[in-house]
Amino acid sequence: MADKLLTLKEVSQMFDVSETTVKRWAREHLLKSEKQGNDVKFPETDVLKYKQIHDQLHK
């Protein structure tokens, strides 16, 4: 089964950061992303893994 894809807005809200920050993370390959037309989508499992790491680093 394919992974659920999250929008740029959903990811930015999840991390409480700007959409620009999420785009930078994708550009720097910290978050896996997929281009769908003009939109960028993020596989949910990859986002959740990165969130665990991010939260531990920013305690």
C-alpha positions as CSV (number, residue, x, y, z in Angstrom):
1,M,0.0,0.0,0.0
2,A,1.3,3.4,-0.9
3,D,2.3,5.8,1.8
4,K,-0.1,8.7,2.6
5,L,1.3,12.0,1.2
6,L,1.2,15.1,3.3
7,T,1.0,18.6,1.9
8,L,3.6,21.4,2.5
9,K,1.1,23.1,4.8
10,E,0.4,20.0,6.8
11,V,4.1,19.4,7.4
12,S,4.8,23.0,8.3
13,Q,2.0,22.9,10.9
14,M,3.2,19.5,12.3
15,F,6.7,21.0,13.0
16,D,5.4,24.5,13.7
17,V,7.8,26.0,11.2
18,S,7.3,28.0,8.0
19,E,6.6,26.4,4.6
20,T,9.9,27.9,3.5
21,T,11.7,25.9,6.2
22,V,10.1,22.7,5.0
23,K,11.0,23.5,1.4
24,R,14.6,24.0,2.6
25,W,14.6,20.6,4.4
26,A,13.4,19.0,1.2
27,R,16.0,20.8,-0.9
28,E,18.7,19.7,1.6
29,H,17.4,16.1,1.4
30,L,16.5,16.0,5.1
31,L,12.9,15.3,4.1
32,K,11.9,13.0,1.2
33,S,9.6,14.8,-1.1
34,E,7.7,14.2,-4.4
35,K,6.7,16.8,-7.0
36,Q,3.0,16.5,-8.1
37,G,2.3,19.1,-10.7
38,N,3.0,22.4,-8.9
39,D,2.7,20.9,-5.5
40,V,5.3,19.2,-3.3
41,K,4.1,16.2,-1.2
42,F,5.9,14.4,1.6
43,P,5.5,10.7,2.5
44,E,4.0,10.5,6.0
45,T,6.2,7.7,7.3
46,D,9.4,9.7,6.3
47,V,8.0,12.9,7.9
48,L,7.2,11.0,11.2
49,K,10.7,9.5,11.3
50,Y,12.2,13.0,10.8
51,K,9.9,14.4,13.4
52,Q,11.2,12.0,16.0
53,I,14.8,13.0,15.3
54,H,13.9,16.7,15.1
55,D,12.0,16.6,18.4
56,Q,14.9,14.9,20.2
57,L,17.4,17.4,18.9
58,H,15.3,20.4,19.8
59,K,14.4,19.5,23.4
